[in-house]
């Protein structure tokens, strides 16, 4: 899979091969950013904690692996190629159910990593 943008042409397969061996639990790499969006490649070996984003919408594509998306009390199994949209203020988390999941995530507006509010379920 390739991601094309005016400022960056990134071959995801190469990045994934390099990074997936060293990921312990969860790690993100910023691919692109504008004033309106932030695009991240997220590696998940375990599970996120339940949380929500007060000011950001999130869309992600499962680039590699499989897992479960817990979204506002519902669970959906996801696999490579599946796309999820998570509106702001929606409680969610992703649980990897394979060896590793790699997600291509797009936050809108631009995301600085601070708008992640953890919750207890």
MDTraj code that builds the backbone (N, CA, C; nanometers):
import mdtraj as md
import numpy as np

residues = "UNK UNK UNK UNK UNK UNK UNK UNK UNK UNK UNK UNK UNK UNK UNK UNK UNK UNK UNK UNK UNK UNK UNK UNK UNK UNK UNK UNK UNK UNK UNK UNK UNK UNK UNK UNK UNK UNK UNK UNK UNK UNK UNK UNK UNK UNK UNK UNK UNK UNK UNK UNK UNK UNK UNK UNK UNK UNK UNK UNK UNK UNK UNK UNK UNK UNK UNK UNK UNK UNK UNK UNK UNK UNK UNK UNK UNK UNK UNK UNK UNK UNK UNK UNK UNK UNK UNK UNK UNK UNK UNK UNK UNK UNK UNK UNK UNK UNK UNK UNK UNK UNK UNK UNK UNK UNK UNK UNK UNK UNK UNK UNK UNK UNK UNK UNK UNK UNK UNK UNK UNK".split()
xyz = np.array([
    [0.0846, -0.1177, 0.0000],
    [0.0000, 0.0000, 0.0000],
    [0.0887, 0.1234, 0.0000],
    [0.0488, 0.2254, -0.0754],
    [0.1219, 0.3517, -0.0789],
    [0.0307, 0.4648, -0.0337],
    [0.0898, 0.5650, 0.0276],
    [0.0192, 0.6873, 0.0635],
    [0.0882, 0.8005, -0.0105],
    [0.0131, 0.8738, -0.0893],
    [0.0695, 0.9844, -0.1664],
    [0.0199, 1.1167, -0.1103],
    [0.1078, 1.2138, -0.1023],
    [0.0708, 1.3502, -0.0665],
    [0.1714, 1.4428, -0.1331],
    [0.1377, 1.5713, -0.1448],
    [0.2314, 1.6633, -0.2103],
    [0.3671, 1.6719, -0.1420],
    [0.3692, 1.6576, -0.0095],
    [0.4954, 1.6753, 0.0626],
    [0.5669, 1.5445, 0.0950],
    [0.4998, 1.4315, 0.0756],
    [0.5595, 1.3055, 0.1180],
    [0.5029, 1.1899, 0.0373],
    [0.5900, 1.1068, -0.0147],
    [0.5475, 0.9791, -0.0715],
    [0.6074, 0.8729, 0.0186],
    [0.5231, 0.8017, 0.0859],
    [0.5677, 0.7060, 0.1864],
    [0.5220, 0.5659, 0.1461],
    [0.6116, 0.4731, 0.1365],
    [0.5756, 0.3349, 0.1088],
    [0.5537, 0.2664, 0.2432],
    [0.4281, 0.2402, 0.2740],
    [0.3928, 0.1904, 0.4060],
    [0.4534, 0.0545, 0.4369],
    [0.4608, -0.0326, 0.3392],
    [0.5158, -0.1658, 0.3655],
    [0.6564, -0.1584, 0.4233],
    [0.7393, -0.0681, 0.3708],
    [0.8761, -0.0533, 0.4212],
    [0.8770, -0.0013, 0.5645],
    [0.7946, 0.0989, 0.5910],
    [0.7877, 0.1565, 0.7258],
    [0.7379, 0.0513, 0.8244],
    [0.6348, -0.0230, 0.7845],
    [0.5789, -0.1258, 0.8723],
    [0.6825, -0.2329, 0.9037],
    [0.7518, -0.2812, 0.8034],
    [0.8537, -0.3854, 0.8253],
    [0.9622, -0.3378, 0.9218],
    [1.0045, -0.2127, 0.9064],
    [1.1091, -0.1577, 0.9938],
    [1.0611, -0.1437, 1.1377],
    [0.9384, -0.0960, 1.1540],
    [0.8903, -0.0549, 1.2854],
    [0.8284, -0.1674, 1.3680],
    [0.7584, -0.2610, 1.3026],
    [0.6777, -0.3561, 1.3786],
    [0.7589, -0.4454, 1.4725],
    [0.8848, -0.4693, 1.4432],
    [0.9684, -0.5538, 1.5290],
    [0.9991, -0.4879, 1.6632],
    [1.0070, -0.3551, 1.6639],
    [1.0496, -0.2843, 1.7845],
    [0.9341, -0.2336, 1.8711],
    [0.8118, -0.2421, 1.8228],
    [0.6972, -0.1911, 1.8990],
    [0.6700, -0.2833, 2.0176],
    [0.6569, -0.2234, 2.1359],
    [0.6293, -0.3017, 2.2565],
    [0.4781, -0.3184, 2.2767],
    [0.4028, -0.2100, 2.2797],
    [0.2581, -0.2155, 2.2996],
    [0.1857, -0.1323, 2.1944],
    [0.2010, 0.0009, 2.2049],
    [0.1354, 0.0926, 2.1111],
    [0.2339, 0.2032, 2.0766],
    [0.2422, 0.2352, 1.9490],
    [0.3309, 0.3431, 1.9048],
    [0.2725, 0.4072, 1.7792],
    [0.2935, 0.5382, 1.7654],
    [0.2428, 0.6108, 1.6486],
    [0.3555, 0.6889, 1.5821],
    [0.3489, 0.6949, 1.4492],
    [0.4426, 0.7729, 1.3684],
    [0.3611, 0.8733, 1.2881],
    [0.3993, 1.0008, 1.2956],
    [0.3303, 1.1029, 1.2170],
    [0.3771, 1.0953, 1.0719],
    [0.2810, 1.0815, 0.9793],
    [0.3128, 1.0766, 0.8366],
    [0.2968, 1.2121, 0.7698],
    [0.1858, 1.2799, 0.7979],
    [0.1552, 1.4090, 0.7356],
    [0.0778, 1.4958, 0.8325],
    [0.0861, 1.6268, 0.8104],
    [0.0081, 1.7193, 0.8915],
    [-0.0149, 1.8481, 0.8145],
    [-0.1378, 1.9000, 0.8252],
    [-0.1719, 2.0324, 0.7743],
    [-0.2430, 2.1057, 0.8876],
    [-0.2929, 2.2237, 0.8611],
    [-0.3670, 2.2942, 0.9659],
    [-0.5007, 2.2259, 0.9948],
    [-0.5467, 2.1376, 0.9046],
    [-0.6779, 2.0741, 0.9193],
    [-0.6752, 1.9274, 0.9613],
    [-0.5661, 1.8560, 0.9355],
    [-0.5608, 1.7129, 0.9666],
    [-0.4223, 1.6714, 1.0152],
    [-0.4196, 1.5596, 1.0868],
    [-0.2952, 1.4907, 1.1199],
    [-0.3128, 1.3453, 1.0799],
    [-0.2146, 1.2931, 1.0079],
    [-0.2182, 1.1548, 0.9601],
    [-0.1091, 1.0763, 1.0328],
    [-0.1499, 0.9681, 1.0999],
    [-0.0580, 0.8865, 1.1788],
    [-0.0619, 0.7413, 1.1331],
    [0.0488, 0.6727, 1.1495],
    [0.0541, 0.5283, 1.1352],
    [0.0656, 0.4742, 1.2775],
    [-0.0351, 0.3977, 1.3213],
    [-0.0425, 0.3521, 1.4600],
    [-0.0214, 0.2008, 1.4654],
    [0.0743, 0.1583, 1.5473],
    [0.1062, 0.0167, 1.5667],
    [0.0496, -0.0261, 1.7017],
    [-0.0330, -0.1318, 1.7032],
    [-0.0955, -0.1775, 1.8274],
    [-0.0708, -0.3272, 1.8439],
    [0.0042, -0.3629, 1.9482],
    [0.0258, -0.5047, 1.9792],
    [-0.0689, -0.5525, 2.0884],
    [-0.1213, -0.4615, 2.1684],
    [-0.2071, -0.4975, 2.2812],
    [-0.3447, -0.4342, 2.2622],
    [-0.3810, -0.3449, 2.3509],
    [-0.5104, -0.2776, 2.3451],
    [-0.4951, -0.1344, 2.3951],
    [-0.5701, -0.0452, 2.3333],
    [-0.5774, 0.0908, 2.3859],
    [-0.6618, 0.0894, 2.5130],
    [-0.6500, 0.1932, 2.5931],
    [-0.7409, 0.2157, 2.7051],
    [-0.8635, 0.2893, 2.6525],
    [-0.9805, 0.2669, 2.7134],
    [-1.0992, 0.3416, 2.6706],
    [-1.0757, 0.4920, 2.6847],
    [-1.1156, 0.5669, 2.5821],
    [-1.0944, 0.7113, 2.5821],
    [-1.1863, 0.7768, 2.4790],
    [-1.1843, 0.9103, 2.4773],
    [-1.2534, 0.9854, 2.3726],
    [-1.1723, 1.1092, 2.3396],
    [-1.2060, 1.1699, 2.2280],
    [-1.1418, 1.2933, 2.1837],
    [-1.2490, 1.4024, 2.1837],
    [-1.2322, 1.5028, 2.2689],
    [-1.3337, 1.6071, 2.2845],
    [-1.3452, 1.6973, 2.1624],
    [-1.2351, 1.7190, 2.0919],
    [-1.2329, 1.8165, 1.9825],
    [-1.1951, 1.7578, 1.8470],
    [-1.1792, 1.6269, 1.8373],
    [-1.1291, 1.5672, 1.7129],
    [-1.2157, 1.4520, 1.6641],
    [-1.2435, 1.4511, 1.5341],
    [-1.2990, 1.3342, 1.4671],
    [-1.1810, 1.2479, 1.4243],
    [-1.2032, 1.1171, 1.4171],
    [-1.0980, 1.0228, 1.3800],
    [-1.1515, 0.9246, 1.2765],
    [-1.0766, 0.9069, 1.1696],
    [-1.1043, 0.8025, 1.0713],
    [-0.9788, 0.7179, 1.0601],
    [-0.9955, 0.5852, 1.0600],
    [-0.8774, 0.5013, 1.0396],
    [-0.9079, 0.3839, 0.9485],
    [-0.8004, 0.3379, 0.8817],
    [-0.8041, 0.2197, 0.7962],
    [-0.7141, 0.1148, 0.8601],
    [-0.7608, -0.0090, 0.8678],
    [-0.6760, -0.1177, 0.9153],
    [-0.5856, -0.1585, 0.7990],
    [-0.4584, -0.1239, 0.8088],
    [-0.3610, -0.1519, 0.7034],
    [-0.3095, -0.2955, 0.7154],
    [-0.2950, -0.3419, 0.8400],
    [-0.2434, -0.4768, 0.8636],
    [-0.3050, -0.5300, 0.9917],
    [-0.3375, -0.6587, 0.9926],
    [-0.3847, -0.7231, 1.1141],
    [-0.5348, -0.7253, 1.1276],
    [-0.5768, -0.7531, 1.2512],
    [-0.7192, -0.7594, 1.2826],
    [-0.7380, -0.7225, 1.4285],
    [-0.8595, -0.6794, 1.4606],
    [-0.8867, -0.6411, 1.5976],
    [-1.0328, -0.6123, 1.6190],
    [-1.0620, -0.5605, 1.7371],
    [-1.1984, -0.5247, 1.7729],
    [-1.2021, -0.3765, 1.8071],
    [-1.2990, -0.3073, 1.7506],
    [-1.3222, -0.1670, 1.7837],
    [-1.4406, -0.1608, 1.8784],
    [-1.4171, -0.1068, 1.9964],
    [-1.5224, -0.0832, 2.0930],
    [-1.5608, 0.0634, 2.0781],
    [-1.6849, 0.0899, 2.0387],
    [-1.7293, 0.2265, 2.0086],
    [-1.8663, 0.2499, 2.0698],
    [-1.8721, 0.3382, 2.1684],
    [-1.9976, 0.3739, 2.2349],
    [-2.0797, 0.2514, 2.2754],
    [-2.0132, 0.1533, 2.3380],
    [-2.0825, 0.0368, 2.3907],
    [-2.1044, -0.0767, 2.2925],
    [-2.0650, -0.0599, 2.1683],
    [-2.0788, -0.1656, 2.0676],
    [-1.9403, -0.2162, 2.0291],
    [-1.9339, -0.3413, 1.9823],
    [-1.8071, -0.4017, 1.9411],
    [-1.8181, -0.4440, 1.7956],
    [-1.7165, -0.4091, 1.7172],
    [-1.7125, -0.4463, 1.5756],
    [-1.5771, -0.5093, 1.5460],
    [-1.5786, -0.6282, 1.4857],
    [-1.4540, -0.6917, 1.4431],
    [-1.4072, -0.6261, 1.3144],
    [-1.2787, -0.5913, 1.3098],
    [-1.2208, -0.5259, 1.1928],
    [-1.1019, -0.6062, 1.1421],
    [-1.0791, -0.5984, 1.0111],
    [-0.9665, -0.6674, 0.9475],
    [-0.9042, -0.5736, 0.8452],
    [-0.7968, -0.6192, 0.7819],
    [-0.7279, -0.5382, 0.6814],
    [-0.8257, -0.4835, 0.5782],
    [-0.8129, -0.3525, 0.5514],
    [-0.8971, -0.2862, 0.4531],
    [-1.0220, -0.2223, 0.5103],
    [-1.0603, -0.2585, 0.6328],
    [-1.1788, -0.1991, 0.6938],
    [-1.1497, -0.0556, 0.7371],
    [-1.2537, 0.0268, 0.7325],
    [-1.2436, 0.1686, 0.7674],
    [-1.3410, 0.1975, 0.8810],
    [-1.2980, 0.2773, 0.9776],
    [-1.3843, 0.3163, 1.0891],
    [-1.3840, 0.4682, 1.1022],
    [-1.5014, 0.5241, 1.1337],
    [-1.5145, 0.6669, 1.1632],
    [-1.5593, 0.6804, 1.3076],
    [-1.4868, 0.7629, 1.3832],
    [-1.5167, 0.7846, 1.5240],
    [-1.5393, 0.9341, 1.5454],
    [-1.6649, 0.9754, 1.5638],
    [-1.6921, 1.1176, 1.5863],
    [-1.6358, 1.1647, 1.7204],
    [-1.6049, 1.2923, 1.7291],
    [-1.5556, 1.3471, 1.8555],
    [-1.6554, 1.3166, 1.9666],
    [-1.6044, 1.3011, 2.0864],
    [-1.6781, 1.2718, 2.2093],
    [-1.7319, 1.1294, 2.2164],
    [-1.6940, 1.0423, 2.1219],
    [-1.7370, 0.9021, 2.1252],
    [-1.6328, 0.8182, 2.1994],
    [-1.6757, 0.7501, 2.3046],
    [-1.5851, 0.6645, 2.3809],
    [-1.5503, 0.5428, 2.2951],
    [-1.4206, 0.5139, 2.2874],
    [-1.3754, 0.4052, 2.2011],
    [-1.2400, 0.3515, 2.2457],
    [-1.2078, 0.2329, 2.1959],
    [-1.0715, 0.1801, 2.2017],
    [-1.0603, 0.0650, 2.1034],
    [-0.9381, 0.0386, 2.0601],
    [-0.9089, -0.0687, 1.9655],
    [-0.8281, -0.1753, 2.0376],
    [-0.8700, -0.3014, 2.0210],
    [-0.7995, -0.4149, 2.0813],
    [-0.7462, -0.5037, 1.9699],
    [-0.6154, -0.5210, 1.9649],
    [-0.5534, -0.6089, 1.8668],
    [-0.5872, -0.7539, 1.9010],
    [-0.6259, -0.8330, 1.7998],
    [-0.6564, -0.9747, 1.8234],
    [-0.5641, -1.0671, 1.7433],
    [-0.4609, -1.0118, 1.6849],
    [-0.3629, -1.0910, 1.6105],
    [-0.2237, -1.0625, 1.6634],
    [-0.1249, -1.0775, 1.5768],
    [0.0137, -1.0518, 1.6154],
    [0.0387, -0.9022, 1.6341],
    [-0.0057, -0.8218, 1.5377],
    [0.0054, -0.6754, 1.5448],
    [-0.0985, -0.6154, 1.4512],
    [-0.1538, -0.5017, 1.4904],
    [-0.2417, -0.4246, 1.4026],
    [-0.1709, -0.2952, 1.3671],
    [-0.1851, -0.2553, 1.2412],
    [-0.1311, -0.1276, 1.1956],
    [-0.2478, -0.0491, 1.1377],
    [-0.2699, 0.0714, 1.1911],
    [-0.3809, 0.1562, 1.1499],
    [-0.3279, 0.2836, 1.0868],
    [-0.3884, 0.3252, 0.9766],
    [-0.3616, 0.4555, 0.9167],
    [-0.4719, 0.5468, 0.9679],
    [-0.4375, 0.6351, 1.0612],
    [-0.5354, 0.7179, 1.1311],
    [-0.5269, 0.8626, 1.0842],
    [-0.6442, 0.9246, 1.0664],
    [-0.6511, 1.0654, 1.0276],
    [-0.7394, 1.1385, 1.1280],
    [-0.6795, 1.2340, 1.1990],
    [-0.7513, 1.3190, 1.2930],
    [-0.7850, 1.4513, 1.2264],
    [-0.9037, 1.5027, 1.2579],
    [-0.9433, 1.6346, 1.2101],
    [-1.0127, 1.7067, 1.3248],
    [-0.9708, 1.8303, 1.3579],
    [-0.8607, 1.9072, 1.3002],
    [-0.7245, 1.8513, 1.3434],
    [-0.6194, 1.9263, 1.3121],
    [-0.4817, 1.8882, 1.3456],
    [-0.4737, 1.8415, 1.4912],
    [-0.4007, 1.7323, 1.5138],
    [-0.3964, 1.6659, 1.6444],
    [-0.2575, 1.6754, 1.7064],
    [-0.2523, 1.7230, 1.8313],
    [-0.1234, 1.7362, 1.8997],
    [-0.1005, 1.6255, 2.0030],
    [-0.1923, 1.5300, 2.0100],
    [-0.1775, 1.4193, 2.1038],
    [-0.2340, 1.4445, 2.2418],
    [-0.2799, 1.5655, 2.2700],
    [-0.3274, 1.5997, 2.4041],
    [-0.4767, 1.5731, 2.4244],
    [-0.5537, 1.5632, 2.3167],
    [-0.6993, 1.5487, 2.3269],
    [-0.7390, 1.4011, 2.3315],
    [-0.6918, 1.3325, 2.4343],
    [-0.7280, 1.1924, 2.4557],
    [-0.7659, 1.1785, 2.6024],
    [-0.8964, 1.1722, 2.6291],
    [-0.9466, 1.1701, 2.7661],
    [-0.9834, 1.0272, 2.8031],
    [-0.9093, 0.9701, 2.8989],
    [-0.9339, 0.8318, 2.9403],
    [-1.0600, 0.8238, 3.0250],
    [-1.1310, 0.7110, 3.0115],
    [-1.2530, 0.6871, 3.0886],
    [-1.2500, 0.5444, 3.1433],
    [-1.3271, 0.5210, 3.2485],
    [-1.3444, 0.3866, 3.3049],
    [-1.4718, 0.3275, 3.2474],
    [-1.4651, 0.2017, 3.2091],
    [-1.5855, 0.1321, 3.1597],
    [-1.6321, 0.0298, 3.2611],
])
top = md.Topology()
chain = top.add_chain()
for i, resn in enumerate(residues, 1):
    res = top.add_residue(resn, chain, resSeq=i)
    for name in ("N", "CA", "C"):
        top.add_atom(name, md.element.get_by_symbol(name[0]), res)
traj = md.Trajectory(xyz[None], top)
